[in-house]
Amino acid sequence: MSSDTDKLARLSGLLDRQDIHDALTRFSRGMDRFDRETFLSAFHADAEIAAGTFVGQPDALYDWARNMHDIGQSATHHALLNHSCDLDGDTAHTETYYLFAARNRDDSNWIAGGRYIDRFERRDGAWKIAVRSTVIEWSGVLPTMPIPFGDVPGIHLNGVASRGPDDLSYRRPLTNLREPNVPA
């Protein structure tokens, strides 16, 4: 059995990994919901980022990516998949697989996969991205299909997907606005 010191060190490492994963999630959510503050909270202000044709800092990345997604897509999903994290004091190197899916304004669907290769740094007690290189490994267009259940009466009473603070995910407290219904 591990000593208490070993357990505390493992617990500290788990908390660090969770903080790092939370930052990755804020990046994804901030981009998909067009929430600048949440997006930027994942990066140190002086972070260096290379993503597609973009090379620069977080505030410029947000503006560039938001413009690209706003013009090109009506919805985006930045899904995080496999994740590895090598901790070394106040520095961590991570590799996070991602799946990007988008509904384009012309109603086609775009999907891409790759990896975020990040160097995180803990500064003033907060883990944030200091350096990012985005590796795009594949991309394609999927056939267009109608969004499921769009014709069901009342389906949107709880809200529709939105890029902003009126999205259902920001509702506090979360409540269900629809009447009970168990389809036959």
C-alpha positions as CSV (number, residue, x, y, z in Angstrom):
1,M,0.0,0.0,0.0
2,S,1.2,3.5,-0.8
3,S,2.3,5.9,1.9
4,D,0.2,8.9,2.7
5,T,2.9,11.1,1.0
6,D,2.6,9.0,-2.2
7,K,-1.2,9.3,-2.1
8,L,-1.0,13.1,-1.6
9,A,1.4,13.4,-4.5
10,R,-0.9,11.3,-6.7
11,L,-3.9,13.3,-5.7
12,S,-2.0,16.6,-6.4
13,G,-1.2,15.2,-9.9
14,L,-4.8,14.3,-10.5
15,L,-6.0,17.8,-9.5
16,D,-3.4,19.3,-11.9
17,R,-4.6,17.1,-14.7
18,Q,-8.2,18.0,-14.0
19,D,-7.3,21.7,-14.1
20,I,-5.5,21.2,-17.4
21,H,-8.5,19.3,-18.9
22,D,-10.9,22.0,-17.6
23,A,-8.8,24.6,-19.5
24,L,-9.1,22.5,-22.7
25,T,-12.8,22.3,-22.2
26,R,-13.1,26.1,-21.7
27,F,-11.3,26.6,-25.0
28,S,-13.7,24.3,-26.9
29,R,-16.8,25.7,-25.2
30,G,-15.7,29.3,-25.6
31,M,-15.2,28.8,-29.4
32,D,-18.5,26.9,-29.9
33,R,-20.6,29.3,-27.9
34,F,-18.7,32.5,-29.1
35,D,-17.8,33.2,-25.5
36,R,-14.6,35.3,-25.7
37,E,-14.0,35.4,-21.9
38,T,-14.3,31.6,-21.5
39,F,-12.1,31.0,-24.6
40,L,-9.4,33.3,-23.4
41,S,-9.4,31.9,-19.9
42,A,-7.8,28.7,-21.3
43,F,-4.7,30.6,-22.4
44,H,-2.0,32.8,-20.9
45,A,-2.3,36.2,-22.5
46,D,1.2,35.8,-24.0
47,A,0.6,32.3,-25.4
48,E,2.0,31.4,-28.8
49,I,-0.5,29.5,-31.0
50,A,-0.2,27.9,-34.5
51,A,-3.6,26.8,-35.8
52,G,-4.2,26.3,-39.5
53,T,-2.9,29.4,-41.3
54,F,-3.0,31.4,-38.0
55,V,0.1,32.1,-35.9
56,G,-0.2,34.5,-33.0
57,Q,-1.7,35.1,-29.6
58,P,-5.0,34.1,-28.0
59,D,-7.0,37.4,-28.4
60,A,-6.1,37.5,-32.1
61,L,-6.8,33.7,-32.4
62,Y,-10.3,34.2,-31.0
63,D,-11.1,37.1,-33.4
64,W,-9.8,35.2,-36.4
65,A,-11.5,31.8,-35.5
66,R,-14.8,33.5,-34.6
67,N,-14.9,35.4,-37.8
68,M,-14.1,32.2,-39.8
69,H,-16.7,30.2,-38.0
70,D,-19.4,32.9,-38.0
71,I,-19.1,33.5,-41.8
72,G,-18.7,29.8,-42.7
73,Q,-20.8,27.8,-40.2
74,S,-24.1,28.0,-38.3
75,A,-22.9,25.5,-35.7
76,T,-19.5,24.0,-34.6
77,H,-18.4,21.3,-32.2
78,H,-14.9,21.0,-30.9
79,A,-14.9,17.6,-29.2
80,L,-12.0,16.5,-27.1
81,L,-11.0,12.8,-27.3
82,N,-7.9,10.9,-26.1
83,H,-5.7,13.0,-23.8
84,S,-2.2,12.5,-22.4
85,C,-0.5,14.8,-20.0
86,D,3.2,14.8,-18.8
87,L,3.5,16.8,-15.7
88,D,6.9,18.3,-14.7
89,G,6.5,20.8,-11.8
90,D,4.8,23.9,-13.1
91,T,5.0,22.8,-16.8
92,A,2.9,20.1,-18.5
93,H,3.1,18.8,-22.1
94,T,-0.2,17.4,-23.4
95,E,-1.5,15.8,-26.6
96,T,-5.3,15.9,-27.0
97,Y,-7.0,14.4,-30.0
98,Y,-10.0,16.4,-31.3
99,L,-12.9,15.9,-33.6
100,F,-14.2,19.1,-35.2
101,A,-17.7,19.0,-36.8
102,A,-19.6,21.9,-38.3
103,R,-22.8,22.7,-40.1
104,N,-21.8,25.0,-42.9
105,R,-24.0,27.9,-44.0
106,D,-24.7,26.1,-47.3
107,D,-26.1,23.2,-45.1
108,S,-23.2,20.9,-45.9
109,N,-21.4,19.3,-43.0
110,W,-17.6,19.5,-42.5
111,I,-15.7,17.2,-40.2
112,A,-12.0,17.1,-39.3
113,G,-9.7,15.4,-36.9
114,G,-6.4,16.1,-35.4
115,R,-4.5,16.8,-32.3
116,Y,-3.8,19.8,-30.0
117,I,-0.2,19.6,-28.9
118,D,0.1,22.0,-25.9
119,R,2.6,23.2,-23.3
120,F,0.7,24.3,-20.2
121,E,2.3,26.4,-17.5
122,R,1.0,27.0,-14.0
123,R,1.3,30.7,-13.2
124,D,-0.1,32.2,-10.1
125,G,-1.7,28.8,-9.4
126,A,-3.6,28.6,-12.7
127,W,-2.9,26.0,-15.4
128,K,-3.2,27.6,-18.9
129,I,-1.9,27.0,-22.4
130,A,1.4,28.7,-23.1
131,V,2.2,27.2,-26.5
132,R,-0.1,25.4,-28.9
133,S,0.4,23.6,-32.2
134,T,-2.6,22.3,-33.9
135,V,-2.1,19.2,-36.1
136,I,-4.8,18.6,-38.6
137,E,-4.7,15.0,-39.7
138,W,-7.8,14.6,-41.9
139,S,-10.9,16.5,-43.2
140,G,-14.0,15.8,-45.3
141,V,-17.5,16.9,-46.1
142,L,-20.4,14.7,-45.0
143,P,-23.7,14.4,-46.9
144,T,-26.4,16.8,-45.8
145,M,-29.3,15.4,-43.8
146,P,-32.1,17.2,-41.9
147,I,-31.5,17.9,-38.3
148,P,-33.4,15.1,-36.4
149,F,-36.7,15.9,-34.7
150,G,-36.9,19.4,-36.2
151,D,-40.6,18.8,-37.1
152,V,-41.7,17.6,-33.6
153,P,-44.1,20.1,-32.1
154,G,-42.6,21.8,-29.0
155,I,-39.2,20.3,-29.4
156,H,-37.5,23.7,-29.2
157,L,-39.4,24.9,-26.0
158,N,-36.3,24.2,-23.9
159,G,-34.3,26.3,-26.3
160,V,-32.3,26.0,-29.5
161,A,-28.6,25.8,-29.9
162,S,-27.2,29.3,-29.9
163,R,-23.7,30.9,-30.0
164,G,-24.0,33.1,-27.0
165,P,-25.3,33.5,-23.5
166,D,-28.9,32.7,-24.6
167,D,-27.8,29.1,-25.2
168,L,-29.5,26.5,-23.0
169,S,-26.1,25.6,-21.4
170,Y,-26.0,29.0,-19.7
171,R,-29.4,28.7,-18.0
172,R,-29.2,28.8,-14.2
173,P,-30.9,27.0,-12.7
174,L,-31.4,24.6,-15.5
175,T,-35.1,23.6,-15.7
176,N,-37.2,21.6,-18.2
177,L,-39.9,23.8,-19.9
178,R,-41.7,20.9,-21.6
179,E,-44.6,18.9,-20.4
180,P,-44.0,15.2,-19.6
181,N,-44.3,13.1,-22.8
182,V,-43.5,9.4,-23.2
183,P,-43.9,8.5,-27.0
184,A,-45.6,5.3,-27.7
